[in-house]
Amino acid sequence: MRLVEQARSIFAELGYTVEGTGPEFRAERAWKVVHVNTVLETDSLPSSSGEFHCFVAQPEDADDLETRLERVDPDYEWAIIVVDGEEYQVERAPPGPRVSA
């Protein structure tokens, strides 16, 4: 559950209102709603609708997750945030360059 807490904290620090308590939750700021999924296993990708999805993963899961998302090519924009301890990095945030915090 630590990854879920970290994901919620990241979005709260970025100024989003976070709704939901499980491994999948909504983060909303102004006009933008992001469906957030914490990835403990990359066996299944969400089929839920929504324009923006963000996957929060541990370093060992990030490459496999990105490959799977590129292969599936979902109908929504997606990003991956990799959490390593207390640090995190946005590995993919289309369109645009990588950023870190």
RODREN-502383 format. One record per residue: residue in one letter; y, x, z of N, C-alpha, C in turn. Coordinates in steps of 0.05 Angstrom, whole numbers, padded with zeros to 5 digits, always signed. Layout:
REM RODREN-502383
AYXZYXZYXZ
...
REM end
This chain:
REM RODREN-502383
M-00024+00016+00000+00000+00000+00000+00025+00017+00000
R+00022+00043+00005+00045+00061+00005+00060+00061-00021
L+00046+00060-00043+00058+00060-00070+00075+00035-00073
V+00066+00013-00064+00081-00012-00066+00107-00010-00050
E+00106+00001-00026+00130+00005-00010+00150+00023-00023
Q+00139+00045-00035+00157+00064-00049+00170+00050-00073
A+00155+00035-00088+00166+00021-00112+00188+00002-00103
R+00183-00014-00083+00203-00033-00073+00228-00018-00064
S+00225+00005-00050+00247+00021-00041+00264+00032-00064
I+00250+00042-00085+00264+00053-00108+00282+00032-00121
F+00271+00008-00126+00287-00013-00139+00309-00023-00120
A+00304-00025-00094+00326-00033-00076+00348-00012-00076
E+00342+00013-00076+00362+00034-00077+00378+00034-00103
L+00366+00024-00124+00380+00022-00150+00396-00004-00152
G+00397-00020-00131+00414-00044-00130+00400-00069-00139
Y+00374-00069-00142+00360-00093-00150+00353-00110-00125
T+00352-00136-00129+00341-00154-00109+00311-00155-00115
V+00295-00150-00094+00266-00148-00098+00253-00174-00087
E+00236-00187-00103+00222-00211-00095+00192-00208-00098
G+00178-00214-00077+00149-00211-00077+00140-00189-00059
T+00115-00190-00049+00106-00171-00030+00082-00155-00039
G+00069-00163-00060+00045-00151-00069+00049-00128-00088
P+00027-00119-00101+00029-00097-00120+00044-00104-00146
E+00049-00130-00150+00066-00139-00172+00089-00155-00160
F+00114-00148-00168+00137-00162-00158+00159-00162-00179
R+00180-00177-00173+00203-00179-00191+00227-00164-00179
A+00241-00150-00196+00266-00137-00187+00288-00147-00206
E+00310-00158-00193+00331-00170-00209+00358-00159-00202
R+00374-00154-00222+00401-00144-00219+00418-00155-00241
A+00439-00169-00234+00456-00182-00254+00439-00199-00273
W+00439-00192-00298+00425-00207-00319+00396-00198-00323
K+00389-00176-00311+00363-00163-00318+00341-00168-00297
V+00319-00178-00307+00295-00182-00290+00274-00163-00299
V+00264-00147-00281+00242-00128-00287+00217-00136-00272
H+00195-00138-00286+00169-00144-00273+00157-00117-00267
V+00153-00112-00241+00144-00086-00232+00114-00088-00224
N+00099-00069-00233+00070-00067-00227+00065-00040-00216
T+00054-00039-00192+00045-00013-00181+00017-00008-00191
V+00012+00016-00200-00013+00022-00213-00030+00039-00195
L-00050+00027-00183-00069+00042-00167-00094+00048-00184
E-00099+00031-00203-00120+00035-00223-00109+00025-00249
T-00115+00039-00271-00103+00031-00297-00123+00016-00314
D-00142+00002-00301-00162-00013-00316-00151-00036-00332
S-00131-00050-00321-00120-00074-00335-00090-00073-00336
L-00079-00081-00358-00050-00083-00361-00042-00112-00358
P-00019-00118-00348-00010-00146-00344-00006-00159-00371
S-00014-00185-00371-00009-00200-00396+00014-00219-00391
S+00028-00217-00369+00050-00235-00362+00073-00231-00382
S+00088-00252-00384+00111-00250-00402+00135-00237-00388
G+00156-00233-00402+00180-00221-00391+00189-00199-00409
E+00214-00195-00410+00225-00176-00429+00222-00147-00420
F+00223-00142-00394+00222-00115-00383+00199-00113-00362
H+00183-00092-00365+00162-00086-00346+00165-00056-00338
C+00160-00051-00312+00161-00024-00303+00135-00019-00287
F+00122+00003-00293+00097+00010-00280+00103+00034-00262
V+00095+00031-00237+00099+00053-00217+00072+00065-00212
A+00069+00091-00217+00043+00104-00216+00045+00130-00201
Q+00022+00140-00193+00019+00166-00182+00016+00186-00205
P+00022+00211-00201+00022+00231-00223-00005+00231-00238
E-00027+00229-00225-00053+00231-00238-00059+00207-00256
D-00045+00185-00253-00049+00161-00269-00030+00158-00292
A-00008+00173-00292+00014+00168-00311+00007+00172-00340
D-00006+00194-00347-00013+00200-00375-00031+00180-00387
D-00052+00173-00372-00071+00153-00382-00058+00126-00385
L-00040+00118-00367-00026+00093-00369-00008+00093-00393
E+00007+00114-00398+00024+00115-00421+00008+00113-00447
T-00014+00127-00449-00031+00126-00473-00041+00097-00477
R-00050+00084-00456-00060+00057-00459-00038+00038-00468
L-00014+00040-00456+00008+00023-00464+00016+00027-00493
E+00017+00052-00502+00024+00058-00530+00003+00046-00548
R-00023+00048-00541-00044+00037-00557-00043+00006-00559
V-00037-00007-00537-00036-00036-00536-00010-00046-00549
D+00011-00031-00546+00037-00038-00557+00045-00067-00549
P+00050-00072-00523+00056-00099-00514+00083-00109-00525
D+00088-00135-00523+00112-00147-00533+00136-00144-00516
Y+00134-00128-00495+00157-00124-00477+00164-00095-00476
E+00189-00089-00468+00198-00062-00463+00185-00053-00437
W+00177-00028-00436+00164-00018-00412+00173+00010-00405
A+00171+00016-00379+00177+00042-00369+00156+00050-00348
I+00154+00075-00343+00136+00085-00323+00152+00103-00303
I+00149+00097-00277+00161+00113-00257+00138+00127-00242
V+00139+00153-00241+00118+00168-00227+00128+00176-00199
V+00113+00168-00179+00120+00174-00151+00102+00197-00141
D+00114+00218-00132+00100+00241-00121+00112+00247-00093
G+00098+00238-00073+00109+00241-00046+00134+00224-00043
E+00156+00236-00035+00181+00222-00031+00198+00223-00057
E+00190+00238-00076+00205+00241-00101+00194+00222-00123
Y+00211+00215-00142+00202+00200-00165+00217+00209-00190
Q+00204+00203-00212+00215+00210-00238+00208+00189-00258
V+00227+00182-00275+00222+00162-00296+00210+00178-00319
E+00185+00173-00325+00170+00187-00346+00176+00175-00373
R+00179+00149-00374+00185+00136-00400+00203+00112-00394
A+00226+00112-00407+00244+00089-00404+00258+00084-00431
P+00245+00070-00448+00256+00066-00475+00281+00048-00474
P+00299+00051-00492+00303+00075-00508+00321+00094-00493
G+00315+00119-00494+00333+00139-00481+00317+00162-00470
P+00332+00182-00460+00319+00206-00449+00307+00202-00422
R+00291+00220-00413+00279+00220-00386+00301+00225-00366
V+00298+00213-00343+00317+00218-00321+00301+00222-00296
S+00313+00235-00276+00299+00239-00251+00318+00235-00228
A+00307+00230-00204+00324+00227-00181+00312+00242-00158
REM end
